[in-house]
Structures are given as C-alpha cells and as structure tokens.
Amino acid sequence: MSKIWLSLAHMGGAELDFVHSAFDTNWVVPLGPNVDGFESDLSEWFGKKSGHEVHVVALSSGTSAVHLALVMLGVSKGDEVICQSFTFSASANPIAYQGATPVFVDSEPGTWNMDPDLLEEAIEDRIKKTGKAPKAIIPVHLYGTPARMNDILEIASRYGIPIVEDAAEAMGSTYDGRYCGTFGKFGVMSFNGNKMITTSGGGALICRTEEEARKVKFYATQAREPFPWYQHEHIGYNYRLSNVSAGIGRGQMMVVDEHIAHHRHVHALYKDLLAGVEGITVTEPENPVANEPNYWLSTILVDSEVTGFTNLELTKRLADAQIESRPLWKPMHLQPVFANAPKYVSEVSESLFRRGLCIPSGPMVSDDDVKRIVQVIKG
C-alpha cells in the first residue's frame, strides 16, 4: 500500500518555469523578480476580497510574519499580548522573542477559535492587574475555520488594541465575504510545505498601506539604511523569501483556487461517507455570519465511550494502515514552556485536544484515498 500523507504539497507544473528563470538569470539569492512578482500576485489575489488596500510582503516563514507584526506594533519587554491558546506554537513564540508575555485565551465551541467573551474578560483583568491594556491580540483561524472576527474586532476597537490576524491555515477562507487575513491591522500567512500553497518554506505579512509594507521589508532585510556602506540604526532580521522559493510560489498561485476547491471536496466526501458512523463526528463549524472555511485539514472528533477506542488509538490504527494522522494542536496553556503565562480558559480546547484528530486532506488526497481512510476508521 502507498502511504497517504496528512497534507502533501502539490505542484501545478508552472513552478519549474519560474524556478528555471531564477537559475537562468542567476537570481538565486534573496529578493529578485520572482519575489516582486509573488508579492504582486498575492496582493492582487487578497485584494479581490479585502474591502481595503492590500500590500503583501513575502517572508521566510509564517513565524517571521507574526514576529515582524509585533515589531511593527512596538511590542517589547514588559508588554502583554493576548494569543489564542488553541493553536500551533508559532502563533505564540514571537511574543517571547520580543520579551513580552503571552496571555492565553481559550476557544468557543462553534468555531474552535478565540472566545470573544473570554477575550473581553482577559482584557479587563489585565488592565486591572497591570494598569495597562495588552499591546496586541492574536486570533487564529484554526484549520481554516474563520474566527468570530466581527465580535473580536468590536472588542479590540473598544479597547484600542490592534489585531494581528493569524491566517496561516486559512488561505482562501472567507468571513462575511472577505478573505481571512485582511481583517486585522496585520495578517499572517504561511506557505510551509503542508499549507494551501507552498514555497517549500515561507510566509507573508499582509499590510494595509504601502508605507507599512516598506517598513516591514526594511526590518526583514537587516534594517539596512540607505547608505553606500552597511549602516544600521535599528535591529533588523534576515526574514526575506528567496527568489527561488518565490518562483515556486508564483506557480502555486496559478492553482491556489483549485487547491482550495479540492480541500472542500475532500471534507464534503468525509462528511458523506462517515455520516451515521456512531461516535465519529466530521467537524463542521457554526456560521454566525456567512463564512466558508477552506478545510485546510479535515478534522474528526472521537467519542471513545461509543467507539470503544480513543483518538490516539485510532491514530495508531491508521498508521498501521499507512495513513498519516495527528492529534489536534495541544493548547498553549498546557505547554510546559508557557506554564507560567496568564490564561483565561474554559474546557473547550482541552476537550477537543483529548478527542480530536486531523485526517488527510489536500490536493494529493484522491476520492479512493478518502474511501480507504474511511474503511480503516470504520474498522
């Protein structure tokens, strides 16, 4: 049996043309025509459903995008940043890079994303305890499901706190007719090998103005001042995407809409084939407003009292059948590295972590693969 991977990258064919161009012209260093073209492609694509001006900066990773957003907002030692707890560590680690303290907020059950009620409770309590509001809020569109952005934006606006919108898993997801990643002061994208599109490794920061994008590029290229020699008046970072990787991204932009459509197709097929299987739930977010997830990863919940097996036992069964799966993200407030961080939690993310599982999705997963996976789940 061939192995079915969780979320394998798919090349559309044009990627090689852009990569060959980089080699043929000797643009194999950071920056170059592919980087400029990729940023233009992304800005145009996100601009179609943004409701405002969009300027995208291509970077080396989604993590670097989160970090530079915090740099742009002036987050520093002694500050606090509210972060969704139910997420990958890349959402939270850059807070520590800046010497700031993460404040973790749990999820609400409808979307699995930041609970607006707990968010407001956290803001009020932090102001009471520290005498100042948190410096930023990082909601995450988990597994491509949009967070309740209208509620989160209203709360953030009321307290004057900017939002860094982590849409690393949500390229193509829409909320109220707009692309995720275009609601916050800054939006974060990831092009890691398992994301909706890939540049092998890479990411981007979505900015609202050309001036903000210019400043992000400045920080991302070691904060070099415009002198004939290397002069530095600010701390900078080596965070720009290479011209070769950006060539892959340019080719991927030609198939991004197909990728998104296939992820949604795979999710719908799982839902159909697992309907009626007792103890197994193919998760579907509630829609407080019209929104459409990209279903980056299809997820299921396992009720062990009904099935007789846990999510981890199902992971082993799938692995024995050459099928990759993985538990849902372990919440940040349970991670040893963040044991002392303030937290405002319910039971939602912990319960989901104990019961949930990610199963294969993406453009390389065929209908026959889904049928094989479903048969293994059914036992």
Buried (B, 14 or more C-beta within 10 A) or exposed (E): EEEBBBBBBBEBEBBEEBBEBBEEEEBEEBBBBBBEBBBBBBBEBBBEBBEEEBBBBBBBBBBBBBBBBBBBBEBEEEBBBBBBBBBBBBBBBBBBBBEBBBBBBBBBBBBBBBBBEBBBEBBEEBEEEBEEBBBBBBBBBBBBBBBBBBBBBEBBEEBEBBBBBBBBBBBBBBBEEBBBBBBBBBBBBBBBEBBBBBBBBBBBBBBBEEEBBEBBBBBBBBBBEEEEEEEEEEEBBEBBBBBBBBBBBBBBBBBBEEBBEBBBBBBBBBBEBBEEBEBBBBBEBEBBEEBBBBBBBBBBBBBBEEBEBBBBEBBEBBEEBEBBBBBBBBBBBBBEEBEEBBBBBBEBBBEBBBBBBBBBBBBBBEEEBBEBBBEBBEE
